[in-house]
Structures are given as C-alpha cells and as structure tokens.
Amino acid sequence: MASKLYVGGLSYSTTSDSLREYFAQCGTVESATVVTDRFSGQSRGFGFVEMSTAAEAQEAIAKLNDQMFEGRKLLVNIAKAPSNSGGARRPPRW
C-alpha cells in the first residue's frame, strides 16, 4: 500500500519532476507534487511524495530527512490526513 510523505523546506525552484527523481533513490515513487500558489504559480516551499510501500516511505524518511536538496535542508515525514473542517466556507449571514 502506498504511503504519502510531506516534504518541507523545498527550494522555490524545485519542480515536481526533480522531487520525483530525488526520492527515486529510496524506491518507487507513485507521485510527486510541489504545492504552488494558485495565483502566482510559484512554489509554496513544500510538497508531497507518494512512495509505493510503507517500507520505502520509512527509508526515504531515514535517508532524506535533514539532508540538503537544491540548497535547502529538507523536512520529510508521514503526511497527516487533512481535517474535514479545513477549507469549508460558511454561508453568508444575512
């Protein structure tokens, strides 16, 4: 079963492809996404990588957390599930 990792501390020039290539040293990368600002398109400095197994995800954490990548020190850990109340908008009060 695939395991999703949060990757923080990314350089603003990091792309999803370069992130995928970097994490491939730890196993099969199912997906890699750098989160970008919806208006400017610029990286927000973090992203998510999905490894094909939990063992590969743990290896990536052990091997890549606190390591330098593209001039910045990475923070790598298991991604937390989003809360249900996160981005929900309330109806206007009339």
C-alpha positions as CSV (number, residue, x, y, z in Angstrom):
1,M,0.0,0.0,0.0
2,A,1.3,3.4,-0.9
3,S,2.5,5.9,1.7
4,K,2.3,9.6,1.4
5,L,5.1,11.8,2.7
6,Y,5.1,15.5,3.4
7,V,8.3,17.3,2.2
8,G,9.0,20.7,3.6
9,G,11.9,23.1,3.1
10,L,11.8,22.9,-0.7
11,S,13.6,25.5,-2.8
12,Y,11.3,27.7,-4.7
13,S,12.9,26.4,-7.9
14,T,12.2,22.8,-7.1
15,T,9.9,21.1,-9.6
16,S,7.7,18.0,-9.2
17,D,10.0,16.2,-11.7
18,S,13.2,17.0,-9.7
19,L,11.4,16.0,-6.5
20,R,10.4,12.6,-8.0
21,E,13.9,12.0,-9.3
22,Y,15.4,12.7,-5.8
23,F,13.1,10.4,-3.9
24,A,13.5,7.6,-6.5
25,Q,16.8,6.7,-4.8
26,C,14.6,5.2,-2.0
27,G,12.2,3.2,-4.1
28,T,9.3,3.5,-6.5
29,V,7.7,7.0,-6.5
30,E,4.0,6.8,-7.3
31,S,3.6,10.6,-7.4
32,A,5.5,13.8,-6.5
33,T,3.9,17.2,-6.3
34,V,5.2,20.6,-5.4
35,V,2.4,22.7,-4.0
36,T,2.2,26.1,-5.8
37,D,0.3,29.3,-5.2
38,R,-2.8,29.3,-7.2
39,F,-2.5,32.9,-8.4
40,S,1.3,33.3,-9.0
41,G,2.2,29.7,-9.7
42,Q,5.2,30.0,-7.5
43,S,6.2,27.1,-5.2
44,R,5.0,27.4,-1.6
45,G,8.1,25.6,-0.4
46,F,6.5,22.2,0.3
47,G,5.1,19.2,-1.5
48,F,4.0,15.6,-1.2
49,V,5.6,12.4,-2.4
50,E,3.8,9.1,-2.5
51,M,6.1,6.0,-2.2
52,S,4.7,2.6,-3.4
53,T,5.3,0.9,0.0
54,A,5.4,1.9,3.7
55,A,8.9,0.4,3.9
56,E,10.1,2.7,1.1
57,A,8.5,5.7,2.8
58,Q,10.3,4.9,6.0
59,E,13.6,4.5,4.1
60,A,13.0,7.9,2.5
61,I,12.4,9.5,5.9
62,A,15.5,7.9,7.4
63,K,17.7,8.7,4.4
64,L,16.4,12.2,3.2
65,N,15.1,14.0,6.3
66,D,17.5,16.8,7.3
67,Q,19.5,16.4,4.1
68,M,20.4,19.2,1.7
69,F,18.5,19.3,-1.6
70,E,18.9,22.2,-4.1
71,G,20.4,24.4,-1.4
72,R,17.8,23.8,1.3
73,K,17.5,21.3,4.2
74,L,14.5,19.0,3.8
75,L,11.9,18.0,6.4
76,V,10.5,14.6,5.5
77,N,7.7,12.9,7.4
78,I,4.5,10.9,7.0
79,A,1.7,13.2,5.7
80,K,-1.1,13.8,8.1
81,A,-4.7,13.4,6.8
82,P,-6.5,16.7,6.2
83,S,-9.2,17.7,8.7
84,N,-12.7,17.9,7.4
85,S,-13.3,21.5,8.6
86,G,-10.2,22.9,6.8
87,G,-11.3,24.9,3.8
88,A,-15.0,24.8,4.1
89,R,-16.7,28.1,3.6
90,R,-19.6,29.2,5.7
91,P,-22.7,30.6,4.0
92,P,-23.0,34.4,4.5
93,R,-25.0,35.7,7.4
94,W,-27.9,37.9,6.1
